[in-house]
Amino acid sequence: MNSDTELAPAVESILEAARERSGGEGVVDVDARSLSDALADAEAEGRVPVIAEVKPTSPTADGTRADDPVELARAMVEGGAAAISVLTEPTHFGGSPEALSRIRAAVDVPVLRKDFVLEEAGMDVVEADLLLLIARFVDDLEALVTAARERGFQPLVEVHDRAELETALEAGADIIGVNNRDLARLEVDLETFESVAPEAPDDVTLIAESGVSSPADARRMREAGADALLVGSAIMDHGAGDSDVTANTRRLTRAESSTTSETTRAYDGETQT
């Protein structure tokens, strides 16, 4: 990681906790469900490909959801999610590898492990179909991408600007997420994706991360070139602990539908973070 990179205190704390956590015992061997197939199936059925995130809490969330993570994941799939993202970071996001294992056993869509993996040993904590690698936080991205694939993971490399996109491409990444959240101020700007996406080759699966809170946002990211959207807070709706996760997911997966209801359209003016 570039030591000159400015990071918010919350991000620094997350990284410090990640460095202190141990890896798994042995090396995992994953028989992964294909993300590309799942996204294609969603497209064929007229759904916006959404990777819905089970995120009990976060440094930017308004509260915490204590629902059973398996029930949340099932509700997201019922709402049309093409894949599920699961936070396994325990200290700041309330996640766990055990929750991911339970979710992956309960759903039939690909499951992404969302965590702060800084070195190879951190990959061997739990089996998942996809593994997040954040370009800004690792020293040898190419080696980690290779190590992830050797284990059967589909690596999703997260970037925040054009320079990191180039790094990801040089490392051989073919699934790339562009995070709209700035790591220094934790502010969200959808123009981040719009500025980075045109530089990505056509054969890369491009995912818009963070800041999608309404059907209008979903359409905007799709028009900018997003093959899929990774959405957590707008679906979990931490500020309303009993919010309908299925309905929250469905209003995004149906964002491009010509039969969008007046109720769904009313959400277009809302904002959540």
C-alpha angles and dihedrals in degrees: 000000000000105000089207092062112118112230133181114250090248091056092048089053091050091052092047090053091047092054090054096052119094127230128244131279110263128346120299121232112203129198094202129206110232116256092195091056091048092051091047091051091052092050091049090053093049095252126135103243104248126180100204117206128223099211116159092193142331140194089266098041123109093228145327133286114212096187119133103273091221091056090048092052093048090050090052092051089048087055090056104266111167092206140000128236117204126196110223095177105111107190104054103016104034093236133136141190088239091060090052092051091051092048094048090052091050102048133051099215127090116280123213121208106222111198143113103272108181102169141018097265089061090066094066098068098094141350118257136157094239132025126205118229117182110212095209094056103050132072101210108029095169092056092050093048089052093046091050092052091047087060093049097256122137100227117222108200115205120212135177104196144012094274091056090046089057090049091051092050092049088052090057098253115164098174110057130176121202109208114212091197116096111227095213100054100011089232122146125229121170089202087076091072091041091055096046102038098071089061094057119098117246093245093061119095103232122203126191111218130194131005100051102129106147142031088258090057090048092053091046092055092045091051088051091057107272113156089192141001125230107209128178118147098040090055099039091044093196093190091064105047095195097045114144105256093189092054092044090054095044095054088059098041088051095045093112095043116121088217096059108154126237087247092057093045089054088065091062092087095049125099129202131171 
